[in-house]
Amino acid sequence: MSLLDVQGLGISFGGLKAVNDVSFKVSPGEIVSVIGPNGAGKTTLFNMISGVYQPGRGSVSLNGTEVTGIAPNRLAEMGLSRTFQNLQIFQELTVLDNVLAGYHLSERGSVWADLLSLPGMRRRAAEARQGARKLLERVRLDKAAEQVAGNLSYGALKRLEIARALALNPKILLLDEPAAGCNAVETEEIDHLIAELAASGIAILLVEHDMKLVMRISNHIVVLDHGEKIAEGDPATVSRDPAVIAAYLGTEEEEPAHADG
Amino acid sequence: MTGRNKWISLGVLALLIALLPLFFPSGYYYRVGALIFVNALSVVGLVILIGYAGQISLGHAGFAGIGAYACALAPEHLGLHPALAVVLGAVVSGVMAALIGKPILRLKGYYLGVATLGFGILVSMVLTNERALTGGPDGMNVADLGLRDVLRDMGWKLSGGEFWYMLCGVVLLVGAWLALNLFDSPSGRAMRALHGSEVAAATVGVDVPRQKLRAFVISAVYASVAGSLLALQNGFITPDVAGFMHSVEMVTMAVLGGVGSVLGATFGAAILTLLPQVLTVFAEYEQLVLGLVMVLVMIFLPQGLLPSIARRLKGRDE
């Protein structure tokens, strides 16, 4: 059974159909990429799936349960985790605390335990801290653990967001342009990391502009243009699809029209 | 902040509280000290609300008013011991905060400020207008806590000033300890996270409205206990305790000292409590000087006095 099942999802902003009737599925261990030109509605789609936006139409199911439009924190409890295209880092917190925040669901307890620093709370926090340090090693940020996150470079913050998202121990991970702004070496690292995560059984839904990366690691690709799904399939099929090529490069006749938009 | 920093902060605070009396020229300063600790206690509560969770309240004096009048009214009308009246006030404040916090914490920025302001004004109006119960603007007497007599019977003779200095100091230490525990706990981290980004906090599983409400309720209880202590040590209370100026004073102390830090908040409370005492020489210019100090701090040390000074000292070490 598919882990994530998106059916006929759509949303309009003031009459403009930002996303319209998009359907696809993601299975455990599978890497599904959503691609499309700028403004195609990829991030909007992500925001609907992760509960940040309320979809206007369609449904999202997670592990067989319908979760359309429920709050992001409830989705997190059900195993959905994500990163953001325009970083959403807790700037004032240390790097370690950023990842620890990702352990919220496993370390939270009663507020009394927190106020009184009871042993149970300290034990949960210590376990979370251990896990967080391991994740930081994994994304090579362990040396920066005590630094304030706001001081990190863009590429490092991208990795920090992935570490924080992994701290939830998710069943499905939504990555919104994880390699944007990263150099070739960093991109390759992210490539390996994503493949590793998928191999460990996590379902990955990826939005990415780096086509080489997408073609290399995706099992399945969904192509959006102007909010609509125009193609889907494995990388080879999609890259040969005339509609996809037209959307990305424009056909000769369509060239002037694209210059406007 | 690591566990070690927590104990350093508490140690510094405890040392200051214990050693300052050695330099007191007269018994009067115990009174000033106790007042500083009471103010610092409510400001520590605001550190949790403003500094941790990033929410503003311009109505926290309302909770101080509830705490203060609980101590004035409950012993007289319900026959409660004043110590239990403190607890009653804290419970009432906490419940009130939970009830009004739920709808108004959806608001952001100035809207939240104005909504909390409305609450504070409401409390102070009720206290002023319910003359039959509260004595109106003339205020009312507050029963003695009785603890000093107990200590005297045990052979520990303290002056009123000494007693309240010690009691408020101990309560402040406990309040600081709780706030510092919270800082490095799952709840505290969740509060600080939503302060940074509500969307991101929600996606890691933080129930954002619930954590905001927690911070609001906890800070209300701090203000309430501080109000109770103020009423008990003065033996008399007027609706001014719940007034708008008191709310503003609290926020100003927090911001002046450094709203992210418990020690800074205490420092801010100390300065703003002491300044008027020092400035009595200038009498009519007091407000002017206070305002000027605030403006200068905001321009030159926007992080607050203590964090800015600490940063500068650190910078010199490196």
HADDOCK unambig.tbl for C-alpha pairs under 7 A between the chains (distance, minus, plus):
assign (segid A and resid 72 and name CA) (segid B and resid 202 and name CA) 5.47 0.50 0.50
assign (segid A and resid 72 and name CA) (segid B and resid 203 and name CA) 5.03 0.50 0.50
assign (segid A and resid 72 and name CA) (segid B and resid 205 and name CA) 6.97 0.50 0.50
assign (segid A and resid 73 and name CA) (segid B and resid 202 and name CA) 4.74 0.50 0.50
assign (segid A and resid 73 and name CA) (segid B and resid 203 and name CA) 5.38 0.50 0.50
assign (segid A and resid 73 and name CA) (segid B and resid 204 and name CA) 6.48 0.50 0.50
assign (segid A and resid 73 and name CA) (segid B and resid 205 and name CA) 3.88 0.50 0.50
assign (segid A and resid 73 and name CA) (segid B and resid 206 and name CA) 5.67 0.50 0.50
assign (segid A and resid 73 and name CA) (segid B and resid 207 and name CA) 5.94 0.50 0.50
assign (segid A and resid 74 and name CA) (segid B and resid 205 and name CA) 6.64 0.50 0.50
assign (segid A and resid 76 and name CA) (segid B and resid 203 and name CA) 5.97 0.50 0.50
assign (segid A and resid 76 and name CA) (segid B and resid 204 and name CA) 5.99 0.50 0.50
assign (segid A and resid 76 and name CA) (segid B and resid 205 and name CA) 4.98 0.50 0.50
assign (segid A and resid 77 and name CA) (segid B and resid 205 and name CA) 6.19 0.50 0.50
assign (segid A and resid 81 and name CA) (segid B and resid 203 and name CA) 6.51 0.50 0.50
assign (segid A and resid 81 and name CA) (segid B and resid 204 and name CA) 6.90 0.50 0.50
assign (segid A and resid 82 and name CA) (segid B and resid 203 and name CA) 6.96 0.50 0.50
assign (segid A and resid 88 and name CA) (segid B and resid 197 and name CA) 6.35 0.50 0.50
assign (segid A and resid 88 and name CA) (segid B and resid 200 and name CA) 5.77 0.50 0.50
assign (segid A and resid 90 and name CA) (segid B and resid 193 and name CA) 5.78 0.50 0.50
assign (segid A and resid 90 and name CA) (segid B and resid 196 and name CA) 4.67 0.50 0.50
assign (segid A and resid 90 and name CA) (segid B and resid 197 and name CA) 6.18 0.50 0.50
assign (segid A and resid 91 and name CA) (segid B and resid 196 and name CA) 6.28 0.50 0.50
assign (segid A and resid 92 and name CA) (segid B and resid 196 and name CA) 6.88 0.50 0.50
assign (segid A and resid 101 and name CA) (segid B and resid 189 and name CA) 6.20 0.50 0.50
assign (segid A and resid 101 and name CA) (segid B and resid 190 and name CA) 6.34 0.50 0.50
assign (segid A and resid 101 and name CA) (segid B and resid 193 and name CA) 6.81 0.50 0.50
assign (segid A and resid 101 and name CA) (segid B and resid 204 and name CA) 6.98 0.50 0.50
assign (segid A and resid 102 and name CA) (segid B and resid 204 and name CA) 5.13 0.50 0.50
assign (segid A and resid 104 and name CA) (segid B and resid 186 and name CA) 6.20 0.50 0.50
assign (segid A and resid 104 and name CA) (segid B and resid 204 and name CA) 6.92 0.50 0.50
assign (segid A and resid 104 and name CA) (segid B and resid 205 and name CA) 6.55 0.50 0.50
assign (segid A and resid 104 and name CA) (segid B and resid 206 and name CA) 6.71 0.50 0.50
assign (segid A and resid 105 and name CA) (segid B and resid 205 and name CA) 6.02 0.50 0.50
assign (segid A and resid 107 and name CA) (segid B and resid 186 and name CA) 6.17 0.50 0.50
assign (segid A and resid 108 and name CA) (segid B and resid 186 and name CA) 5.30 0.50 0.50
assign (segid A and resid 108 and name CA) (segid B and resid 187 and name CA) 6.86 0.50 0.50
assign (segid A and resid 111 and name CA) (segid B and resid 187 and name CA) 6.66 0.50 0.50
assign (segid A and resid 114 and name CA) (segid B and resid 181 and name CA) 6.49 0.50 0.50
assign (segid A and resid 114 and name CA) (segid B and resid 182 and name CA) 5.45 0.50 0.50
assign (segid A and resid 114 and name CA) (segid B and resid 185 and name CA) 5.38 0.50 0.50
assign (segid A and resid 114 and name CA) (segid B and resid 186 and name CA) 6.87 0.50 0.50
assign (segid A and resid 114 and name CA) (segid B and resid 187 and name CA) 6.60 0.50 0.50
assign (segid A and resid 115 and name CA) (segid B and resid 178 and name CA) 5.03 0.50 0.50
assign (segid A and resid 115 and name CA) (segid B and resid 179 and name CA) 6.86 0.50 0.50
assign (segid A and resid 115 and name CA) (segid B and resid 181 and name CA) 5.46 0.50 0.50
assign (segid A and resid 115 and name CA) (segid B and resid 182 and name CA) 4.96 0.50 0.50
assign (segid A and resid 116 and name CA) (segid B and resid 178 and name CA) 6.13 0.50 0.50
assign (segid A and resid 116 and name CA) (segid B and resid 181 and name CA) 6.52 0.50 0.50
assign (segid A and resid 117 and name CA) (segid B and resid 181 and name CA) 5.60 0.50 0.50
assign (segid A and resid 168 and name CA) (segid B and resid 204 and name CA) 6.77 0.50 0.50
